[in-house]
Amino acid sequence: MTSTLSAAFPDTRFMGSKQRLLGHIADVAARSDRRTFVDAFSGSGCVAHHMKARGYRVITNDVLAFAFHWARAAVENGTVTLSGDDCDLLLAPDSVAGTFIADTFADLYFTDEENALLDAFSANVAALTDPYRQSLAYAAMTRACLKRRPRGVFTYVGMRYDDGRADLRTSLADHFRASVAAWNGAVFDNGLRHEARHGSATSLVVDEPSLVYVDPPYFSTRSDNDYTRRYHFLEGLVSYWRGLELQPHTKTKKFATPHREFQSRAAAYRSFETLFDGLHRGGQDVLVSYSSNCLPSRDEMLAMLHARWRSVDVLSVDHVYSFGTHGHRVGNRNNRVEEYLFLAR
């Protein structure tokens, strides 16, 4: 195993982030002899980025478009960064920019000035012809939007959860420039070729022997796992809502969640079976992250894996989820769970 390269990954406040479990994940991954690491549900991208730093060839995948841009910016990309001139271009007023954000989201999440900035940014980003520069721009602006919002989600409107953090006193433009620096700092080259993909994990095809990391939305009867509902504004921003059907009757102006593979009990079990069938047929090793307070249970997960792979190991790690969308849940002891890492070979 090569030594870990040094490249700081931006903090993102992303729901379900495995930032605190990176060492455990890497240690379990090292038990497999596979040198290609596939992150099938890449999310924030922190796991994929860490495994790239550990010397793996990395393939990422996520059904969310903004998560794809995060991965393309910091995992697939190995050399490209944004300059100060790029920032100036992206933040400049644009006389031909649309007004969709200003018209649709007035008084919901950001100031009128910031909504106009986002409309201009959406026009200006087209001037960046390099795909990595475009992904860096989207990664920086979506992170800036998260930092600017109380609790970093878009499930409510207004600023009623304003807790006085410095982030909430910082303008969106300043957050963007700081986020550009943060994403630039995450760019590095480990000498291998990497890929970022955008699509459903249950349809993922990997044509080389790999270790596939499976960290899907966790289904629980006590909370929802709808990432689109929490991050609909970010998902809309990276496409300027093209192809998305807005729900104008909703207070948050969200759009319908198009992907519901893990969003009910029946769908979660069915999706795991479909995913595991495909990966087993492809001859892949599998590393699954899952939680003790979610379904399928530990024993059910073991049964599904043992039905397909000869060897299955499980590691249990105490973990506290710091993310919460309700004040009484943040730091609540109910957020303390066991995180399971299942390695199937």
C-alpha positions as CSV (number, residue, x, y, z in Angstrom):
1,M,0.0,0.0,0.0
2,T,1.4,3.4,-0.9
3,S,1.6,6.1,1.7
4,T,-1.3,8.6,2.0
5,L,-0.9,11.7,-0.1
6,S,-1.6,15.1,1.5
7,A,-4.7,16.9,0.1
8,A,-7.3,18.5,2.4
9,F,-10.9,17.7,1.5
10,P,-13.4,20.6,2.0
11,D,-15.8,20.3,4.9
12,T,-19.3,20.1,3.4
13,R,-21.8,19.4,6.3
14,F,-23.2,16.7,3.9
15,M,-25.8,14.5,5.5
16,G,-24.4,11.1,6.4
17,S,-20.8,12.0,5.6
18,K,-18.3,9.4,6.5
19,Q,-15.5,11.9,7.3
20,R,-15.0,10.6,10.8
21,L,-14.9,7.0,9.6
22,L,-12.3,7.3,6.8
23,G,-9.6,5.5,8.7
24,H,-11.8,2.5,9.5
25,I,-13.1,2.3,5.9
26,A,-9.6,2.4,4.5
27,D,-8.3,-0.2,7.0
28,V,-11.2,-2.6,6.0
29,A,-10.7,-1.9,2.3
30,A,-7.0,-2.9,2.7
31,R,-8.1,-6.5,3.5
32,S,-9.2,-6.8,-0.2
33,D,-6.4,-7.2,-2.8
34,R,-8.4,-5.0,-5.3
35,R,-6.6,-1.8,-6.3
36,T,-9.6,-0.1,-8.0
37,F,-12.0,1.4,-5.5
38,V,-15.6,2.1,-6.7
39,D,-17.7,4.5,-4.6
40,A,-21.2,3.6,-5.8
41,F,-22.9,6.3,-3.7
42,S,-20.2,8.9,-3.5
43,G,-22.2,11.7,-1.9
44,S,-19.8,14.4,-0.6
45,G,-16.9,12.5,-2.2
46,C,-14.8,12.4,1.0
47,V,-14.4,8.6,1.0
48,A,-13.4,8.5,-2.7
49,H,-11.0,11.4,-2.2
50,H,-9.4,9.6,0.8
51,M,-9.0,6.3,-1.1
52,K,-7.4,8.3,-4.0
53,A,-4.9,9.6,-1.4
54,R,-4.3,6.0,-0.3
55,G,-3.1,5.2,-3.9
56,Y,-6.2,3.6,-5.4
57,R,-7.6,4.1,-8.8
58,V,-11.0,5.5,-8.0
59,I,-14.4,5.4,-9.8
60,T,-17.2,7.4,-8.3
61,N,-20.9,7.4,-8.9
62,D,-23.9,9.3,-7.6
63,V,-27.5,9.8,-8.7
64,L,-27.3,13.5,-7.7
65,A,-25.8,15.8,-10.3
66,F,-24.2,18.2,-7.8
67,A,-22.5,15.2,-6.1
68,F,-21.2,14.1,-9.5
69,H,-19.6,17.6,-9.9
70,W,-18.0,17.4,-6.4
71,A,-16.4,14.1,-7.4
72,R,-15.3,15.2,-10.8
73,A,-13.8,18.4,-9.3
74,A,-11.7,16.6,-6.6
75,V,-11.4,12.9,-7.6
76,E,-11.4,12.6,-11.4
77,N,-9.6,15.9,-11.7
78,G,-5.9,15.8,-10.8
79,T,-4.4,19.0,-12.0
80,V,-6.9,21.7,-12.9
81,T,-7.8,24.6,-10.5
82,L,-9.7,27.8,-10.7
83,S,-7.9,31.2,-10.8
84,G,-8.8,34.5,-9.3
85,D,-9.8,35.7,-12.8
86,D,-12.1,32.7,-13.1
87,C,-13.8,33.8,-9.8
88,D,-14.2,37.3,-11.1
89,L,-15.8,36.1,-14.3
90,L,-18.2,33.7,-12.5
91,L,-19.4,36.4,-10.1
92,A,-19.7,39.2,-12.6
93,P,-23.1,40.6,-13.5
94,D,-24.4,39.3,-16.8
95,S,-26.8,41.3,-18.9
96,V,-28.2,38.3,-20.7
97,A,-28.5,36.1,-17.6
98,G,-31.9,34.6,-16.8
99,T,-34.0,35.6,-13.8
100,F,-35.3,32.2,-12.8
101,I,-33.8,32.1,-9.4
102,A,-34.7,35.7,-8.6
103,D,-38.3,35.1,-9.7
104,T,-38.8,31.7,-8.2
105,F,-36.9,31.7,-4.9
106,A,-37.3,35.4,-3.8
107,D,-37.4,35.6,0.1
108,L,-36.9,31.9,0.5
109,Y,-33.2,31.1,1.0
110,F,-31.0,34.1,0.0
111,T,-31.1,37.8,-0.4
112,D,-32.3,39.4,-3.7
113,E,-28.7,40.4,-4.4
114,E,-27.5,36.8,-3.9
115,N,-30.3,35.4,-6.1
116,A,-29.3,37.7,-8.9
117,L,-25.7,36.6,-8.4
118,L,-26.8,33.0,-8.7
119,D,-28.6,33.8,-11.9
120,A,-25.5,35.5,-13.3
121,F,-23.3,32.7,-12.2
122,S,-25.5,30.2,-14.0
123,A,-24.9,32.1,-17.2
124,N,-21.3,32.8,-16.6
125,V,-20.3,29.2,-15.9
126,A,-21.0,28.3,-19.5
127,A,-17.9,30.4,-20.4
128,L,-15.7,27.8,-18.8
129,T,-15.1,25.3,-21.5
130,D,-13.0,22.9,-19.5
131,P,-15.2,20.3,-17.7
132,Y,-13.0,20.2,-14.6
133,R,-13.2,24.0,-14.2
134,Q,-17.0,23.8,-14.6
135,S,-17.2,21.2,-12.0
136,L,-15.0,23.1,-9.6
137,A,-17.2,26.2,-10.1
138,Y,-20.4,24.2,-9.4
139,A,-18.7,22.5,-6.4
140,A,-17.7,25.8,-5.0
141,M,-21.0,27.5,-5.5
142,T,-23.1,24.6,-4.1
143,R,-20.8,24.4,-1.1
144,A,-21.1,28.2,-0.7
145,C,-24.9,27.8,-0.6
146,L,-24.7,25.2,2.1
147,K,-22.4,27.3,4.2
148,R,-24.7,30.3,3.8
149,R,-27.8,28.4,4.9
150,P,-28.6,27.7,8.6
151,R,-28.1,23.9,9.0
152,G,-27.1,23.6,5.4
153,V,-30.4,22.3,4.1
154,F,-33.3,23.5,2.0
155,T,-36.2,21.8,3.8
156,Y,-37.5,25.1,5.2
157,V,-37.5,28.8,4.1
158,G,-36.2,31.9,5.8
159,M,-33.5,32.1,8.5
160,R,-35.4,31.0,11.6
161,Y,-32.5,28.6,12.6
162,D,-30.0,31.4,12.5
163,D,-27.6,30.6,15.4
164,G,-25.3,33.5,14.9
165,R,-22.5,31.5,13.2
166,A,-20.0,33.5,11.3
167,D,-20.9,31.6,8.1
168,L,-24.4,33.2,8.3
169,R,-22.8,36.7,8.4
170,T,-20.7,36.0,5.4
171,S,-21.9,36.9,1.9
172,L,-22.5,34.2,-0.7
173,A,-19.8,35.8,-2.9
174,D,-17.2,35.6,-0.1
175,H,-18.3,32.0,0.6
176,F,-17.8,31.2,-3.1
177,R,-14.2,32.6,-3.2
178,A,-13.4,30.7,0.0
179,S,-14.9,27.5,-1.4
180,V,-12.9,27.9,-4.6
181,A,-9.8,27.9,-2.5
182,A,-11.0,24.9,-0.5
183,W,-11.8,22.8,-3.6
184,N,-8.5,23.9,-5.3
185,G,-6.7,22.6,-2.2
186,A,-8.4,19.2,-2.7
187,V,-7.0,18.7,-6.2
188,F,-4.0,16.4,-6.5
189,D,-2.7,13.7,-8.9
190,N,-1.8,10.2,-7.6
191,G,-0.5,9.1,-11.0
192,L,-3.6,7.0,-11.9
193,R,-6.7,7.7,-14.0
194,H,-10.0,8.2,-12.2
195,E,-13.6,8.5,-13.3
196,A,-16.7,10.3,-12.0
197,R,-20.0,9.0,-13.1
198,H,-23.6,10.2,-12.7
199,G,-26.4,7.6,-12.5
200,S,-28.2,5.0,-10.4
201,A,-26.0,2.6,-8.4
202,T,-28.3,-0.3,-9.2
203,S,-27.5,0.2,-12.9
204,L,-23.7,0.6,-12.3
205,V,-21.5,-1.5,-14.6
206,V,-17.9,-2.0,-13.5
207,D,-15.8,-3.9,-16.1
208,E,-12.6,-4.4,-14.1
209,P,-11.9,-6.3,-10.8
210,S,-12.7,-3.7,-8.1
211,L,-13.7,-3.2,-4.5
212,V,-17.1,-1.6,-4.6
213,Y,-18.0,0.6,-1.7
214,V,-21.8,0.7,-1.0
215,D,-23.0,3.5,1.2
216,P,-26.7,4.1,0.2
217,P,-29.3,6.3,1.8
218,Y,-30.0,4.5,5.1
219,F,-33.7,3.5,5.5
220,S,-35.1,4.0,9.0
221,T,-38.7,4.1,10.2
222,R,-37.7,7.0,12.5
223,S,-36.4,9.4,9.9
224,D,-36.4,10.1,6.2
225,N,-33.4,9.6,3.9
226,D,-34.5,11.9,1.0
227,Y,-31.4,13.7,-0.1
228,T,-33.2,15.4,-2.9
229,R,-35.6,17.0,-0.4
230,R,-32.7,18.4,1.6
231,Y,-30.6,19.5,-1.3
232,H,-33.1,20.2,-4.1
233,F,-31.8,23.8,-4.5
234,L,-28.3,22.6,-5.1
235,E,-29.5,19.9,-7.5
236,G,-31.5,22.4,-9.4
237,L,-28.7,25.0,-9.5
238,V,-26.2,22.8,-11.4
239,S,-28.7,22.3,-14.2
240,Y,-30.5,25.6,-13.8
241,W,-33.6,23.4,-13.2
242,R,-33.6,22.2,-16.8
243,G,-35.6,19.0,-17.1
244,L,-36.8,19.3,-13.5
245,E,-40.5,19.7,-12.8
246,L,-40.9,22.3,-10.0
247,Q,-43.7,21.8,-7.5
248,P,-44.9,25.5,-7.3
249,H,-47.5,24.6,-4.6
250,T,-44.7,23.7,-2.1
251,K,-43.4,26.3,0.3
252,T,-39.8,25.4,-0.6
253,K,-40.3,25.2,-4.4
254,K,-38.8,21.8,-4.5
255,F,-39.2,19.2,-7.3
256,A,-40.4,15.7,-7.0
257,T,-37.8,13.1,-6.0
258,P,-37.1,11.2,-9.1
259,H,-35.1,8.3,-7.5
260,R,-36.7,6.4,-4.7
261,E,-34.7,3.1,-4.7
262,F,-33.9,3.2,-1.0
263,Q,-36.8,5.4,0.2
264,S,-39.2,2.8,1.6
265,R,-38.7,-0.5,3.5
266,A,-39.7,-2.6,0.5
267,A,-37.6,-0.5,-1.9
268,A,-34.5,-0.7,0.3
269,Y,-34.6,-4.5,0.5
270,R,-35.3,-4.8,-3.3
271,S,-32.6,-2.3,-4.2
272,F,-29.9,-4.1,-2.1
273,E,-30.8,-7.5,-3.8
274,T,-30.6,-5.9,-7.2
275,L,-27.3,-4.1,-6.5
276,F,-25.7,-7.2,-4.9
277,D,-26.8,-9.5,-7.8
278,G,-25.2,-7.2,-10.3
279,L,-21.9,-6.8,-8.3
280,H,-21.7,-10.5,-7.7
281,R,-22.2,-11.4,-11.3
282,G,-19.4,-8.9,-12.1
283,G,-17.0,-10.7,-9.8
284,Q,-16.5,-7.7,-7.5
285,D,-15.5,-7.5,-3.9
286,V,-18.0,-5.4,-1.9
287,L,-17.6,-3.1,1.2
288,V,-20.9,-2.0,2.7
289,S,-21.5,0.8,5.2
290,Y,-24.7,0.5,7.2
291,S,-26.1,1.6,10.5
292,S,-27.5,-0.4,13.5
293,N,-30.7,1.8,13.6
294,C,-31.6,1.1,10.0
295,L,-33.1,-1.7,7.8
296,P,-32.0,-4.2,6.6
297,S,-30.7,-5.3,10.0
298,R,-27.2,-6.5,10.6
299,D,-28.2,-10.1,10.4
300,E,-30.3,-9.5,7.2
301,M,-27.4,-7.8,5.5
302,L,-25.1,-10.7,6.5
303,A,-27.6,-13.1,5.0
304,M,-27.8,-11.3,1.7
305,L,-24.0,-11.1,1.4
306,H,-23.4,-14.7,2.5
307,A,-25.9,-15.9,-0.2
308,R,-23.6,-14.5,-2.8
309,W,-20.0,-14.3,-1.5
310,R,-17.9,-17.0,0.1
311,S,-16.3,-14.8,2.7
312,V,-18.0,-12.0,4.7
313,D,-16.4,-10.0,7.5
314,V,-18.1,-7.4,9.6
315,L,-16.6,-4.6,11.7
316,S,-18.7,-2.6,14.2
317,V,-17.7,1.0,15.0
318,D,-19.3,3.3,17.5
319,H,-20.4,6.5,15.7
320,V,-22.3,9.7,16.5
321,Y,-24.0,11.5,13.7
322,S,-23.7,15.2,14.2
323,F,-26.0,16.2,11.4
324,G,-29.6,16.9,12.3
325,T,-32.4,18.9,10.8
326,H,-34.2,19.4,14.1
327,G,-32.6,21.1,17.1
328,H,-33.4,18.4,19.6
329,R,-31.7,15.8,17.4
330,V,-28.3,17.6,17.1
331,G,-26.0,15.9,19.6
332,N,-28.8,13.8,20.9
333,R,-27.7,10.4,22.2
334,N,-30.2,8.8,19.8
335,N,-27.8,9.8,17.1
336,R,-25.2,7.4,18.7
337,V,-25.3,4.2,16.7
338,E,-23.0,1.3,15.6
339,E,-21.8,1.7,12.1
340,Y,-21.2,-1.6,10.4
341,L,-18.7,-2.3,7.7
342,F,-19.3,-5.5,5.8
343,L,-16.5,-6.8,3.5
344,A,-17.7,-9.5,1.1
345,R,-15.1,-11.4,-1.1
